[in-house]
Amino acid sequence: MPWFAEDKPHLFRLTFQEVTAQTVRDLAVASNARDSYLALARWISRARDAGVIDSRPRAQVAFA
């Protein structure tokens, strides 16, 4: 299964390295970022419950 970060590292870096204060002040961007993070957090919780990942805090796993 391809992973986005491994398959498209340039886009992954753009997603996490090119966020400016001006960008997150845009309500649509902030809302979408929050929704995306919450979806990832739910996925991490399900993966943890299934024993697929360790017990590190969700935020630590999400930003690893």
C-alpha positions as CSV (number, residue, x, y, z in Angstrom):
1,M,0.0,0.0,0.0
2,P,1.5,3.3,-1.0
3,W,1.8,6.0,1.7
4,F,1.3,9.6,0.7
5,A,4.4,10.8,2.6
6,E,6.6,8.2,1.0
7,D,5.0,8.3,-2.4
8,K,4.9,12.1,-2.7
9,P,7.4,13.5,-0.2
10,H,7.5,16.9,-1.9
11,L,3.7,17.4,-1.3
12,F,3.9,16.0,2.2
13,R,6.6,18.6,3.1
14,L,4.6,21.3,1.5
15,T,1.6,20.4,3.6
16,F,3.5,20.6,6.9
17,Q,6.3,23.0,6.2
18,E,4.7,25.8,4.3
19,V,2.0,26.9,6.7
20,T,2.1,30.6,7.6
21,A,0.3,32.6,10.2
22,Q,-1.6,34.3,7.3
23,T,-2.7,31.0,5.9
24,V,-4.2,29.7,9.2
25,R,-6.0,33.0,9.7
26,D,-8.2,32.1,6.7
27,L,-11.2,30.5,8.3
28,A,-11.7,28.0,5.5
29,V,-8.1,26.9,5.8
30,A,-8.3,26.6,9.6
31,S,-11.6,24.7,9.4
32,N,-10.2,22.2,6.8
33,A,-7.0,21.8,8.7
34,R,-8.9,21.1,11.9
35,D,-11.2,18.6,10.2
36,S,-8.2,16.9,8.5
37,Y,-6.4,16.6,11.8
38,L,-9.5,15.2,13.6
39,A,-9.9,12.6,10.8
40,L,-6.2,11.6,11.3
41,A,-6.7,11.5,15.1
42,R,-9.6,9.1,14.7
43,W,-7.6,6.9,12.3
44,I,-4.7,6.8,14.9
45,S,-7.2,5.8,17.6
46,R,-8.6,3.0,15.5
47,A,-5.0,1.8,14.6
48,R,-4.0,1.9,18.3
49,D,-7.2,0.0,19.3
50,A,-6.3,-2.7,16.7
51,G,-2.8,-3.0,18.1
52,V,-1.1,-1.7,14.9
53,I,0.7,1.3,16.5
54,D,2.1,2.0,19.9
55,S,0.7,4.0,22.8
56,R,2.4,7.4,22.1
57,P,0.0,10.3,22.3
58,R,-2.1,10.9,19.2
59,A,-0.5,14.3,18.5
60,Q,3.0,12.8,18.6
61,V,2.0,10.0,16.2
62,A,0.2,12.4,13.9
63,F,3.2,14.8,13.6
64,A,5.9,12.0,13.5
